[in-house]
Amino acid sequence: MCKLILILILIFFHNTIAQAYIGPGIGAGVILATLGVIFAIFASIFGIIWFPIKRFLKNKKTKKKNGIK
């Protein structure tokens, strides 16, 4: 078992040269996809919080307009 762990550690920490190139198009796509996910999360949180507050304020305004306390 110790040999297996040692071999796995050596494999994971062995440095090799990567023969690959990631161009600026891929980098921009990854950045925009990440920003899109973050924006979607914030938009959903905003929708969950804002629309009930908006409905409450609208109901309060109509009740005040109609003279109902």
All heavy atoms as TSV, in Angstrom:
chain	resi	resn	atom	element	x	y	z
A	1	MET	N	N	0.822	-1.190	0.000
A	1	MET	CA	C	0.000	0.000	0.000
A	1	MET	C	C	0.871	1.261	0.000
A	1	MET	O	O	0.547	2.228	-0.679
A	1	MET	CB	C	-0.910	-0.035	1.237
A	1	MET	CG	C	-1.907	1.075	1.297
A	1	MET	SD	S	-3.083	0.888	-0.033
A	1	MET	CE	C	-4.184	2.175	0.314
A	2	CYS	N	N	1.968	1.221	0.744
A	2	CYS	CA	C	2.866	2.384	0.783
A	2	CYS	C	C	3.526	2.618	-0.567
A	2	CYS	O	O	3.736	3.766	-0.966
A	2	CYS	CB	C	3.934	2.180	1.856
A	2	CYS	SG	S	3.269	2.303	3.521
A	3	LYS	N	N	3.825	1.521	-1.290
A	3	LYS	CA	C	4.427	1.663	-2.621
A	3	LYS	C	C	3.434	2.319	-3.585
A	3	LYS	O	O	3.819	3.157	-4.401
A	3	LYS	CB	C	4.861	0.307	-3.159
A	3	LYS	CG	C	6.082	-0.257	-2.482
A	3	LYS	CD	C	6.492	-1.559	-3.134
A	3	LYS	CE	C	7.703	-2.145	-2.435
A	3	LYS	NZ	N	8.133	-3.400	-3.054
A	4	LEU	N	N	2.179	1.939	-3.481
A	4	LEU	CA	C	1.172	2.512	-4.355
A	4	LEU	C	C	1.031	4.013	-4.106
A	4	LEU	O	O	0.972	4.814	-5.043
A	4	LEU	CB	C	-0.173	1.816	-4.137
A	4	LEU	CG	C	-1.352	2.352	-4.948
A	4	LEU	CD1	C	-1.111	2.134	-6.432
A	4	LEU	CD2	C	-2.635	1.719	-4.504
A	5	ILE	N	N	0.986	4.399	-2.850
A	5	ILE	CA	C	0.877	5.817	-2.507
A	5	ILE	C	C	2.103	6.580	-3.000
A	5	ILE	O	O	1.992	7.671	-3.555
A	5	ILE	CB	C	0.674	5.990	-0.989
A	5	ILE	CG1	C	-0.697	5.427	-0.585
A	5	ILE	CG2	C	0.765	7.456	-0.592
A	5	ILE	CD1	C	-0.931	5.377	0.898
A	6	LEU	N	N	3.279	6.013	-2.814
A	6	LEU	CA	C	4.512	6.648	-3.277
A	6	LEU	C	C	4.510	6.804	-4.793
A	6	LEU	O	O	4.868	7.872	-5.327
A	6	LEU	CB	C	5.733	5.844	-2.823
A	6	LEU	CG	C	7.084	6.414	-3.225
A	6	LEU	CD1	C	7.281	7.778	-2.590
A	6	LEU	CD2	C	8.196	5.471	-2.836
A	7	ILE	N	N	4.073	5.785	-5.503
A	7	ILE	CA	C	4.019	5.863	-6.966
A	7	ILE	C	C	3.027	6.931	-7.408
A	7	ILE	O	O	3.310	7.719	-8.322
A	7	ILE	CB	C	3.661	4.482	-7.557
A	7	ILE	CG1	C	4.835	3.520	-7.374
A	7	ILE	CG2	C	3.318	4.592	-9.043
A	7	ILE	CD1	C	4.524	2.086	-7.736
A	8	LEU	N	N	1.860	6.986	-6.762
A	8	LEU	CA	C	0.868	8.005	-7.121
A	8	LEU	C	C	1.383	9.415	-6.859
A	8	LEU	O	O	1.175	10.332	-7.662
A	8	LEU	CB	C	-0.434	7.768	-6.357
A	8	LEU	CG	C	-1.258	6.569	-6.803
A	8	LEU	CD1	C	-2.429	6.366	-5.877
A	8	LEU	CD2	C	-1.704	6.730	-8.237
A	9	ILE	N	N	2.075	9.605	-5.751
A	9	ILE	CA	C	2.649	10.916	-5.441
A	9	ILE	C	C	3.687	11.300	-6.488
A	9	ILE	O	O	3.718	12.440	-6.968
A	9	ILE	CB	C	3.247	10.933	-4.019
A	9	ILE	CG1	C	2.120	10.885	-2.991
A	9	ILE	CG2	C	4.108	12.173	-3.801
A	9	ILE	CD1	C	2.602	10.725	-1.561
A	10	LEU	N	N	4.531	10.360	-6.878
A	10	LEU	CA	C	5.546	10.645	-7.898
A	10	LEU	C	C	4.911	10.970	-9.245
A	10	LEU	O	O	5.385	11.852	-9.969
A	10	LEU	CB	C	6.508	9.463	-8.024
A	10	LEU	CG	C	7.458	9.260	-6.842
A	10	LEU	CD1	C	8.266	7.996	-7.028
A	10	LEU	CD2	C	8.360	10.463	-6.666
A	11	ILE	N	N	3.827	10.285	-9.594
A	11	ILE	CA	C	3.165	10.555	-10.862
A	11	ILE	C	C	2.535	11.951	-10.850
A	11	ILE	O	O	2.638	12.707	-11.824
A	11	ILE	CB	C	2.102	9.471	-11.162
A	11	ILE	CG1	C	2.798	8.155	-11.517
A	11	ILE	CG2	C	1.183	9.901	-12.296
A	11	ILE	CD1	C	1.855	6.980	-11.638
A	12	PHE	N	N	1.883	12.305	-9.758
A	12	PHE	CA	C	1.219	13.597	-9.695
A	12	PHE	C	C	2.194	14.767	-9.669
A	12	PHE	O	O	1.902	15.843	-10.176
A	12	PHE	CB	C	0.291	13.678	-8.483
A	12	PHE	CG	C	-0.981	12.909	-8.651
A	12	PHE	CD1	C	-1.371	11.993	-7.695
A	12	PHE	CD2	C	-1.793	13.093	-9.753
A	12	PHE	CE1	C	-2.547	11.284	-7.842
A	12	PHE	CE2	C	-2.965	12.392	-9.916
A	12	PHE	CZ	C	-3.343	11.480	-8.956
A	13	PHE	N	N	3.346	14.588	-9.082
A	13	PHE	CA	C	4.285	15.695	-8.952
A	13	PHE	C	C	5.397	15.681	-9.990
A	13	PHE	O	O	6.311	16.490	-9.931
A	13	PHE	CB	C	4.874	15.731	-7.539
A	13	PHE	CG	C	3.873	16.161	-6.506
A	13	PHE	CD1	C	3.403	15.261	-5.567
A	13	PHE	CD2	C	3.383	17.458	-6.486
A	13	PHE	CE1	C	2.472	15.653	-4.619
A	13	PHE	CE2	C	2.454	17.859	-5.556
A	13	PHE	CZ	C	1.995	16.948	-4.615
A	14	HIS	N	N	5.331	14.789	-10.950
A	14	HIS	CA	C	6.339	14.729	-12.012
A	14	HIS	C	C	6.013	15.805	-13.046
A	14	HIS	O	O	4.928	15.865	-13.593
A	14	HIS	CB	C	6.336	13.343	-12.670
A	14	HIS	CG	C	7.322	13.225	-13.784
A	14	HIS	ND1	N	8.672	13.269	-13.572
A	14	HIS	CD2	C	7.149	13.094	-15.116
A	14	HIS	CE1	C	9.299	13.155	-14.733
A	14	HIS	NE2	N	8.386	13.043	-15.683
A	15	ASN	N	N	6.985	16.670	-13.292
A	15	ASN	CA	C	6.790	17.772	-14.236
A	15	ASN	C	C	7.065	17.319	-15.650
A	15	ASN	O	O	8.092	16.704	-15.940
A	15	ASN	CB	C	7.719	18.941	-13.908
A	15	ASN	CG	C	7.332	19.617	-12.619
A	15	ASN	OD1	O	6.169	19.632	-12.267
A	15	ASN	ND2	N	8.302	20.170	-11.927
A	16	THR	N	N	6.139	17.628	-16.531
A	16	THR	CA	C	6.349	17.378	-17.954
A	16	THR	C	C	5.993	18.650	-18.709
A	16	THR	O	O	5.227	19.491	-18.233
A	16	THR	CB	C	5.462	16.225	-18.467
A	16	THR	OG1	O	4.107	16.541	-18.210
A	16	THR	CG2	C	5.820	14.913	-17.784
A	17	ILE	N	N	6.529	18.765	-19.895
A	17	ILE	CA	C	6.257	19.928	-20.723
A	17	ILE	C	C	4.953	19.689	-21.478
A	17	ILE	O	O	4.770	18.664	-22.118
A	17	ILE	CB	C	7.411	20.166	-21.714
A	17	ILE	CG1	C	8.700	20.467	-20.951
A	17	ILE	CG2	C	7.070	21.300	-22.664
A	17	ILE	CD1	C	9.916	20.560	-21.831
A	18	ALA	N	N	4.071	20.657	-21.405
A	18	ALA	CA	C	2.809	20.553	-22.131
A	18	ALA	C	C	3.008	21.101	-23.531
A	18	ALA	O	O	3.511	22.209	-23.722
A	18	ALA	CB	C	1.726	21.329	-21.411
A	19	GLN	N	N	2.648	20.330	-24.513
A	19	GLN	CA	C	2.773	20.751	-25.903
A	19	GLN	C	C	1.404	21.237	-26.387
A	19	GLN	O	O	0.795	20.667	-27.277
A	19	GLN	CB	C	3.274	19.590	-26.763
A	19	GLN	CG	C	4.620	19.056	-26.362
A	19	GLN	CD	C	5.726	20.066	-26.596
A	19	GLN	OE1	O	5.669	20.871	-27.516
A	19	GLN	NE2	N	6.738	20.021	-25.756
A	20	ALA	N	N	0.937	22.305	-25.775
A	20	ALA	CA	C	-0.383	22.817	-26.125
A	20	ALA	C	C	-0.351	24.335	-26.051
A	20	ALA	O	O	0.449	24.923	-25.344
A	20	ALA	CB	C	-1.421	22.275	-25.161
A	21	TYR	N	N	-1.260	24.917	-26.810
A	21	TYR	CA	C	-1.388	26.371	-26.813
A	21	TYR	C	C	-2.863	26.702	-26.696
A	21	TYR	O	O	-3.695	26.201	-27.444
A	21	TYR	CB	C	-0.829	26.961	-28.110
A	21	TYR	CG	C	-1.117	28.424	-28.269
A	21	TYR	CD1	C	-0.480	29.369	-27.481
A	21	TYR	CD2	C	-2.052	28.873	-29.190
A	21	TYR	CE1	C	-0.754	30.713	-27.616
A	21	TYR	CE2	C	-2.334	30.216	-29.337
A	21	TYR	CZ	C	-1.672	31.128	-28.545
A	21	TYR	OH	O	-1.952	32.454	-28.680
A	22	ILE	N	N	-3.176	27.531	-25.734
A	22	ILE	CA	C	-4.544	28.001	-25.585
A	22	ILE	C	C	-4.549	29.448	-26.045
A	22	ILE	O	O	-3.918	30.311	-25.437
A	22	ILE	CB	C	-5.021	27.887	-24.121
A	22	ILE	CG1	C	-5.020	26.443	-23.694
A	22	ILE	CG2	C	-6.392	28.502	-23.966
A	22	ILE	CD1	C	-5.405	26.229	-22.254
A	23	GLY	N	N	-5.239	29.705	-27.109
A	23	GLY	CA	C	-5.254	31.042	-27.696
A	23	GLY	C	C	-6.124	32.013	-26.925
A	23	GLY	O	O	-6.837	31.642	-25.990
A	24	PRO	N	N	-6.070	33.267	-27.304
A	24	PRO	CA	C	-6.852	34.284	-26.599
A	24	PRO	C	C	-8.359	34.094	-26.772
A	24	PRO	O	O	-9.136	34.509	-25.926
A	24	PRO	CB	C	-6.397	35.600	-27.218
A	24	PRO	CG	C	-5.764	35.233	-28.500
A	24	PRO	CD	C	-5.252	33.846	-28.355
A	25	GLY	N	N	-8.782	33.459	-27.850
A	25	GLY	CA	C	-10.210	33.222	-28.056
A	25	GLY	C	C	-10.781	32.289	-26.998
A	25	GLY	O	O	-11.878	32.511	-26.476
A	26	ILE	N	N	-10.045	31.245	-26.672
A	26	ILE	CA	C	-10.500	30.304	-25.642
A	26	ILE	C	C	-10.500	30.991	-24.278
A	26	ILE	O	O	-11.434	30.826	-23.491
A	26	ILE	CB	C	-9.587	29.058	-25.606
A	26	ILE	CG1	C	-9.646	28.316	-26.925
A	26	ILE	CG2	C	-9.938	28.154	-24.465
A	26	ILE	CD1	C	-10.980	27.674	-27.200
A	27	GLY	N	N	-9.479	31.771	-24.006
A	27	GLY	CA	C	-9.405	32.474	-22.722
A	27	GLY	C	C	-10.557	33.450	-22.552
A	27	GLY	O	O	-11.174	33.526	-21.492
A	28	ALA	N	N	-10.869	34.182	-23.602
A	28	ALA	CA	C	-11.980	35.131	-23.539
A	28	ALA	C	C	-13.299	34.389	-23.359
A	28	ALA	O	O	-14.174	34.831	-22.607
A	28	ALA	CB	C	-12.025	35.992	-24.800
A	29	GLY	N	N	-13.442	33.247	-24.032
A	29	GLY	CA	C	-14.660	32.454	-23.885
A	29	GLY	C	C	-14.843	31.939	-22.479
A	29	GLY	O	O	-15.951	31.953	-21.932
A	30	VAL	N	N	-13.764	31.488	-21.868
A	30	VAL	CA	C	-13.835	30.994	-20.488
A	30	VAL	C	C	-14.190	32.130	-19.534
A	30	VAL	O	O	-15.022	31.974	-18.637
A	30	VAL	CB	C	-12.498	30.325	-20.084
A	30	VAL	CG1	C	-12.443	30.049	-18.600
A	30	VAL	CG2	C	-12.286	29.054	-20.871
A	31	ILE	N	N	-13.579	33.279	-19.733
A	31	ILE	CA	C	-13.862	34.431	-18.869
A	31	ILE	C	C	-15.324	34.859	-19.012
A	31	ILE	O	O	-16.019	35.095	-18.019
A	31	ILE	CB	C	-12.919	35.603	-19.190
A	31	ILE	CG1	C	-11.496	35.267	-18.741
A	31	ILE	CG2	C	-13.384	36.895	-18.528
A	31	ILE	CD1	C	-10.445	36.240	-19.201
A	32	LEU	N	N	-15.821	34.937	-20.240
A	32	LEU	CA	C	-17.207	35.355	-20.456
A	32	LEU	C	C	-18.197	34.323	-19.931
A	32	LEU	O	O	-19.250	34.692	-19.399
A	32	LEU	CB	C	-17.446	35.638	-21.929
A	32	LEU	CG	C	-16.754	36.888	-22.463
A	32	LEU	CD1	C	-16.971	37.031	-23.957
A	32	LEU	CD2	C	-17.238	38.119	-21.737
A	33	ALA	N	N	-17.876	33.047	-20.064
A	33	ALA	CA	C	-18.764	32.014	-19.529
A	33	ALA	C	C	-18.821	32.104	-18.004
A	33	ALA	O	O	-19.889	31.981	-17.400
A	33	ALA	CB	C	-18.286	30.641	-19.963
A	34	THR	N	N	-17.679	32.343	-17.379
A	34	THR	CA	C	-17.639	32.489	-15.924
A	34	THR	C	C	-18.436	33.714	-15.482
A	34	THR	O	O	-19.210	33.643	-14.526
A	34	THR	CB	C	-16.181	32.613	-15.446
A	34	THR	OG1	O	-15.438	31.487	-15.928
A	34	THR	CG2	C	-16.090	32.666	-13.946
A	35	LEU	N	N	-18.249	34.824	-16.173
A	35	LEU	CA	C	-19.016	36.029	-15.843
A	35	LEU	C	C	-20.515	35.818	-16.065
A	35	LEU	O	O	-21.335	36.331	-15.305
A	35	LEU	CB	C	-18.525	37.219	-16.668
A	35	LEU	CG	C	-17.142	37.752	-16.294
A	35	LEU	CD1	C	-16.728	38.851	-17.274
A	35	LEU	CD2	C	-17.120	38.263	-14.882
A	36	GLY	N	N	-20.879	35.058	-17.085
A	36	GLY	CA	C	-22.277	34.753	-17.337
A	36	GLY	C	C	-22.908	33.950	-16.213
A	36	GLY	O	O	-24.041	34.214	-15.803
A	37	VAL	N	N	-22.172	32.969	-15.707
A	37	VAL	CA	C	-22.675	32.162	-14.592
A	37	VAL	C	C	-22.830	33.029	-13.348
A	37	VAL	O	O	-23.844	32.957	-12.641
A	37	VAL	CB	C	-21.745	30.955	-14.324
A	37	VAL	CG1	C	-22.090	30.270	-13.021
A	37	VAL	CG2	C	-21.821	29.970	-15.478
A	38	ILE	N	N	-21.846	33.867	-13.072
A	38	ILE	CA	C	-21.917	34.753	-11.901
A	38	ILE	C	C	-23.096	35.719	-12.046
A	38	ILE	O	O	-23.843	35.943	-11.089
A	38	ILE	CB	C	-20.586	35.517	-11.718
A	38	ILE	CG1	C	-19.480	34.536	-11.306
A	38	ILE	CG2	C	-20.718	36.629	-10.686
A	38	ILE	CD1	C	-18.091	35.118	-11.325
A	39	PHE	N	N	-23.292	36.289	-13.231
A	39	PHE	CA	C	-24.414	37.195	-13.466
A	39	PHE	C	C	-25.746	36.478	-13.280
A	39	PHE	O	O	-26.686	37.034	-12.709
A	39	PHE	CB	C	-24.327	37.795	-14.867
A	39	PHE	CG	C	-25.475	38.701	-15.194
A	39	PHE	CD1	C	-25.532	39.972	-14.652
A	39	PHE	CD2	C	-26.501	38.276	-16.020
A	39	PHE	CE1	C	-26.599	40.814	-14.946
A	39	PHE	CE2	C	-27.569	39.099	-16.310
A	39	PHE	CZ	C	-27.608	40.373	-15.774
A	40	ALA	N	N	-25.840	35.239	-13.758
A	40	ALA	CA	C	-27.083	34.481	-13.610
A	40	ALA	C	C	-27.396	34.212	-12.136
A	40	ALA	O	O	-28.552	34.285	-11.714
A	40	ALA	CB	C	-26.981	33.166	-14.377
A	41	ILE	N	N	-26.376	33.927	-11.354
A	41	ILE	CA	C	-26.580	33.690	-9.921
A	41	ILE	C	C	-27.077	34.968	-9.249
A	41	ILE	O	O	-28.048	34.942	-8.489
A	41	ILE	CB	C	-25.282	33.181	-9.267
A	41	ILE	CG1	C	-24.978	31.770	-9.755
A	41	ILE	CG2	C	-25.379	33.215	-7.747
A	41	ILE	CD1	C	-23.612	31.249	-9.364
A	42	PHE	N	N	-26.430	36.100	-9.531
A	42	PHE	CA	C	-26.859	37.362	-8.926
A	42	PHE	C	C	-28.254	37.774	-9.399
A	42	PHE	O	O	-29.046	38.310	-8.623
A	42	PHE	CB	C	-25.851	38.479	-9.187
A	42	PHE	CG	C	-24.657	38.423	-8.298
A	42	PHE	CD1	C	-23.386	38.311	-8.833
A	42	PHE	CD2	C	-24.786	38.482	-6.929
A	42	PHE	CE1	C	-22.269	38.257	-8.018
A	42	PHE	CE2	C	-23.682	38.435	-6.096
A	42	PHE	CZ	C	-22.422	38.315	-6.639
A	43	ALA	N	N	-28.568	37.524	-10.663
A	43	ALA	CA	C	-29.896	37.875	-11.180
A	43	ALA	C	C	-30.976	37.037	-10.508
A	43	ALA	O	O	-32.054	37.544	-10.192
A	43	ALA	CB	C	-29.932	37.687	-12.689
A	44	SER	N	N	-30.706	35.763	-10.279
A	44	SER	CA	C	-31.705	34.927	-9.615
A	44	SER	C	C	-31.886	35.346	-8.158
A	44	SER	O	O	-33.012	35.387	-7.655
A	44	SER	CB	C	-31.322	33.451	-9.710
A	44	SER	OG	O	-30.104	33.217	-9.041
A	45	ILE	N	N	-30.803	35.672	-7.478
A	45	ILE	CA	C	-30.910	36.154	-6.093
A	45	ILE	C	C	-31.680	37.469	-6.059
A	45	ILE	O	O	-32.555	37.669	-5.209
A	45	ILE	CB	C	-29.513	36.306	-5.456
A	45	ILE	CG1	C	-28.886	34.935	-5.246
A	45	ILE	CG2	C	-29.589	37.061	-4.136
A	45	ILE	CD1	C	-27.437	34.974	-4.823
A	46	PHE	N	N	-31.394	38.364	-6.991
A	46	PHE	CA	C	-32.100	39.644	-7.069
A	46	PHE	C	C	-33.589	39.418	-7.302
A	46	PHE	O	O	-34.434	40.055	-6.676
A	46	PHE	CB	C	-31.508	40.503	-8.204
A	46	PHE	CG	C	-32.226	41.794	-8.409
A	46	PHE	CD1	C	-32.054	42.846	-7.534
A	46	PHE	CD2	C	-33.082	41.965	-9.490
A	46	PHE	CE1	C	-32.715	44.053	-7.725
A	46	PHE	CE2	C	-33.746	43.159	-9.695
A	46	PHE	CZ	C	-33.560	44.198	-8.804
A	47	GLY	N	N	-33.926	38.491	-8.207
A	47	GLY	CA	C	-35.330	38.207	-8.489
A	47	GLY	C	C	-36.044	37.615	-7.297
A	47	GLY	O	O	-37.202	37.948	-7.023
A	48	ILE	N	N	-35.380	36.751	-6.565
A	48	ILE	CA	C	-35.993	36.130	-5.397
A	48	ILE	C	C	-36.232	37.158	-4.298
A	48	ILE	O	O	-37.242	37.106	-3.601
A	48	ILE	CB	C	-35.114	34.966	-4.886
A	48	ILE	CG1	C	-35.158	33.817	-5.880
A	48	ILE	CG2	C	-35.553	34.497	-3.514
A	48	ILE	CD1	C	-34.162	32.716	-5.589
A	49	ILE	N	N	-35.331	38.116	-4.165
A	49	ILE	CA	C	-35.453	39.105	-3.093
A	49	ILE	C	C	-36.308	40.303	-3.520
A	49	ILE	O	O	-37.176	40.755	-2.778
A	49	ILE	CB	C	-34.055	39.590	-2.643
A	49	ILE	CG1	C	-33.317	38.435	-1.963
A	49	ILE	CG2	C	-34.145	40.782	-1.707
A	49	ILE	CD1	C	-31.878	38.742	-1.653
A	50	TRP	N	N	-36.114	40.844	-4.734
A	50	TRP	CA	C	-36.732	42.102	-5.121
A	50	TRP	C	C	-38.231	41.983	-5.396
A	50	TRP	O	O	-39.010	42.831	-4.969
A	50	TRP	CB	C	-36.026	42.686	-6.336
A	50	TRP	CG	C	-36.733	43.879	-6.891
A	50	TRP	CD1	C	-37.345	43.993	-8.090
A	50	TRP	CD2	C	-36.945	45.140	-6.246
A	50	TRP	NE1	N	-37.894	45.221	-8.243
A	50	TRP	CE2	C	-37.670	45.959	-7.110
A	50	TRP	CE3	C	-36.579	45.661	-5.010
A	50	TRP	CZ2	C	-38.043	47.254	-6.801
A	50	TRP	CZ3	C	-36.959	46.951	-4.699
A	50	TRP	CH2	C	-37.672	47.729	-5.581
A	51	PHE	N	N	-38.663	40.962	-6.113
A	51	PHE	CA	C	-40.060	40.918	-6.528
A	51	PHE	C	C	-41.042	40.761	-5.363
A	51	PHE	O	O	-42.095	41.403	-5.385
A	51	PHE	CB	C	-40.269	39.860	-7.601
A	51	PHE	CG	C	-39.673	40.288	-8.918
A	51	PHE	CD1	C	-38.572	39.642	-9.435
A	51	PHE	CD2	C	-40.196	41.364	-9.611
A	51	PHE	CE1	C	-38.014	40.048	-10.627
A	51	PHE	CE2	C	-39.649	41.783	-10.810
A	51	PHE	CZ	C	-38.549	41.120	-11.321
A	52	PRO	N	N	-40.770	39.994	-4.329
A	52	PRO	CA	C	-41.681	40.013	-3.173
A	52	PRO	C	C	-41.713	41.372	-2.461
A	52	PRO	O	O	-42.777	41.812	-2.008
A	52	PRO	CB	C	-41.131	38.930	-2.246
A	52	PRO	CG	C	-40.401	38.015	-3.142
A	52	PRO	CD	C	-39.837	38.881	-4.219
A	53	ILE	N	N	-40.587	42.042	-2.382
A	53	ILE	CA	C	-40.546	43.373	-1.765
A	53	ILE	C	C	-41.357	44.350	-2.611
A	53	ILE	O	O	-42.138	45.157	-2.085
A	53	ILE	CB	C	-39.089	43.859	-1.598
A	53	ILE	CG1	C	-38.368	43.003	-0.554
A	53	ILE	CG2	C	-39.036	45.327	-1.210
A	53	ILE	CD1	C	-36.889	43.283	-0.462
A	54	LYS	N	N	-41.213	44.272	-3.917
A	54	LYS	CA	C	-41.953	45.143	-4.828
A	54	LYS	C	C	-43.459	44.903	-4.683
A	54	LYS	O	O	-44.246	45.857	-4.640
A	54	LYS	CB	C	-41.500	44.857	-6.262
A	54	LYS	CG	C	-42.109	45.728	-7.299
A	54	LYS	CD	C	-41.503	45.367	-8.650
A	54	LYS	CE	C	-42.302	45.949	-9.776
A	54	LYS	NZ	N	-41.757	45.558	-11.074
A	55	ARG	N	N	-43.872	43.642	-4.608
A	55	ARG	CA	C	-45.291	43.325	-4.444
A	55	ARG	C	C	-45.816	43.847	-3.108
A	55	ARG	O	O	-46.919	44.394	-3.028
A	55	ARG	CB	C	-45.493	41.812	-4.521
A	55	ARG	CG	C	-46.957	41.432	-4.540
A	55	ARG	CD	C	-47.187	39.931	-4.610
A	55	ARG	NE	N	-46.260	39.267	-5.490
A	55	ARG	CZ	C	-45.649	38.116	-5.201
A	55	ARG	NH1	N	-45.874	37.512	-4.053
A	55	ARG	NH2	N	-44.827	37.551	-6.050
A	56	PHE	N	N	-45.011	43.715	-2.051
A	56	PHE	CA	C	-45.419	44.213	-0.734
A	56	PHE	C	C	-45.613	45.722	-0.761
A	56	PHE	O	O	-46.603	46.244	-0.249
A	56	PHE	CB	C	-44.380	43.816	0.314
A	56	PHE	CG	C	-44.609	44.435	1.662
A	56	PHE	CD1	C	-45.618	43.969	2.486
A	56	PHE	CD2	C	-43.817	45.493	2.095
A	56	PHE	CE1	C	-45.837	44.549	3.727
A	56	PHE	CE2	C	-44.033	46.076	3.327
A	56	PHE	CZ	C	-45.041	45.598	4.146
A	57	LEU	N	N	-44.681	46.453	-1.359
A	57	LEU	CA	C	-44.789	47.912	-1.433
A	57	LEU	C	C	-45.986	48.348	-2.277
A	57	LEU	O	O	-46.667	49.320	-1.949
A	57	LEU	CB	C	-43.498	48.508	-1.977
A	57	LEU	CG	C	-42.265	48.365	-1.075
A	57	LEU	CD1	C	-41.033	48.865	-1.800
A	57	LEU	CD2	C	-42.467	49.081	0.238
A	58	LYS	N	N	-46.251	47.612	-3.370
A	58	LYS	CA	C	-47.389	47.950	-4.212
A	58	LYS	C	C	-48.701	47.717	-3.455
A	58	LYS	O	O	-49.618	48.546	-3.519
A	58	LYS	CB	C	-47.366	47.107	-5.481
A	58	LYS	CG	C	-48.444	47.461	-6.464
A	58	LYS	CD	C	-48.319	46.622	-7.717
A	58	LYS	CE	C	-49.429	46.966	-8.697
A	58	LYS	NZ	N	-49.362	46.122	-9.883
A	59	ASN	N	N	-48.803	46.605	-2.739
A	59	ASN	CA	C	-50.007	46.330	-1.956
A	59	ASN	C	C	-50.191	47.366	-0.851
A	59	ASN	O	O	-51.307	47.791	-0.565
A	59	ASN	CB	C	-49.967	44.925	-1.356
A	59	ASN	CG	C	-50.175	43.860	-2.409
A	59	ASN	OD1	O	-50.704	44.128	-3.477
A	59	ASN	ND2	N	-49.743	42.652	-2.105
A	60	LYS	N	N	-49.100	47.778	-0.239
A	60	LYS	CA	C	-49.164	48.789	0.821
A	60	LYS	C	C	-49.645	50.123	0.254
A	60	LYS	O	O	-50.461	50.817	0.867
A	60	LYS	CB	C	-47.788	48.931	1.463
A	60	LYS	CG	C	-47.766	49.790	2.686
A	60	LYS	CD	C	-46.374	49.792	3.303
A	60	LYS	CE	C	-46.327	50.712	4.488
A	60	LYS	NZ	N	-44.990	50.784	5.064
A	61	LYS	N	N	-49.172	50.464	-0.938
A	61	LYS	CA	C	-49.555	51.722	-1.572
A	61	LYS	C	C	-51.043	51.710	-1.948
A	61	LYS	O	O	-51.743	52.686	-1.751
A	61	LYS	CB	C	-48.695	51.951	-2.820
A	61	LYS	CG	C	-48.914	53.280	-3.480
A	61	LYS	CD	C	-47.956	53.435	-4.659
A	61	LYS	CE	C	-48.183	54.744	-5.369
A	61	LYS	NZ	N	-47.284	54.871	-6.519
A	62	THR	N	N	-51.527	50.585	-2.488
A	62	THR	CA	C	-52.943	50.514	-2.858
A	62	THR	C	C	-53.844	50.515	-1.642
A	62	THR	O	O	-54.921	51.109	-1.672
A	62	THR	CB	C	-53.248	49.242	-3.687
A	62	THR	OG1	O	-52.360	48.215	-3.370
A	62	THR	CG2	C	-53.312	49.496	-5.128
A	63	LYS	N	N	-53.417	49.882	-0.565
A	63	LYS	CA	C	-54.213	49.896	0.662
A	63	LYS	C	C	-54.276	51.309	1.237
A	63	LYS	O	O	-55.320	51.746	1.713
A	63	LYS	CB	C	-53.633	48.929	1.689
A	63	LYS	CG	C	-53.905	47.478	1.371
A	63	LYS	CD	C	-53.324	46.572	2.426
A	63	LYS	CE	C	-53.552	45.127	2.065
A	63	LYS	NZ	N	-52.974	44.216	3.060
A	64	LYS	N	N	-53.162	52.031	1.156
A	64	LYS	CA	C	-53.127	53.401	1.653
A	64	LYS	C	C	-54.005	54.300	0.783
A	64	LYS	O	O	-54.716	55.188	1.287
A	64	LYS	CB	C	-51.697	53.910	1.676
A	64	LYS	CG	C	-51.539	55.264	2.334
A	64	LYS	CD	C	-50.077	55.663	2.370
A	64	LYS	CE	C	-49.903	57.013	3.021
A	64	LYS	NZ	N	-48.490	57.428	3.026
A	65	LYS	N	N	-53.995	54.054	-0.514
A	65	LYS	CA	C	-54.802	54.852	-1.444
A	65	LYS	C	C	-56.297	54.613	-1.207
A	65	LYS	O	O	-57.100	55.535	-1.307
A	65	LYS	CB	C	-54.432	54.489	-2.877
A	65	LYS	CG	C	-55.128	55.305	-3.913
A	65	LYS	CD	C	-54.674	54.890	-5.311
A	65	LYS	CE	C	-55.401	55.674	-6.375
A	65	LYS	NZ	N	-55.002	55.227	-7.708
A	66	ASN	N	N	-56.670	53.372	-0.891
A	66	ASN	CA	C	-58.073	53.034	-0.676
A	66	ASN	C	C	-58.540	53.349	0.745
A	66	ASN	O	O	-59.712	53.190	1.038
A	66	ASN	CB	C	-58.325	51.556	-0.985
A	66	ASN	CG	C	-58.157	51.238	-2.446
A	66	ASN	OD1	O	-58.311	52.111	-3.300
A	66	ASN	ND2	N	-57.833	49.992	-2.752
A	67	GLY	N	N	-57.633	53.744	1.588
A	67	GLY	CA	C	-57.984	54.095	2.956
A	67	GLY	C	C	-58.059	52.897	3.894
A	67	GLY	O	O	-58.610	52.997	4.977
A	68	ILE	N	N	-57.528	51.771	3.502
A	68	ILE	CA	C	-57.512	50.589	4.349
A	68	ILE	C	C	-56.199	50.565	5.117
A	68	ILE	O	O	-55.129	50.756	4.541
A	68	ILE	CB	C	-57.656	49.301	3.501
A	68	ILE	CG1	C	-58.939	49.352	2.693
A	68	ILE	CG2	C	-57.626	48.080	4.381
A	68	ILE	CD1	C	-59.037	48.240	1.670
A	69	LYS	N	N	-56.293	50.323	6.418
A	69	LYS	CA	C	-55.059	50.277	7.213
A	69	LYS	C	C	-54.517	48.897	7.299
A	69	LYS	O	O	-55.074	47.916	7.329
A	69	LYS	CB	C	-55.318	50.822	8.611
A	69	LYS	CG	C	-55.553	52.298	8.604
A	69	LYS	CD	C	-55.658	52.809	10.007
A	69	LYS	CE	C	-55.887	54.310	10.003
A	69	LYS	NZ	N	-55.940	54.855	11.324
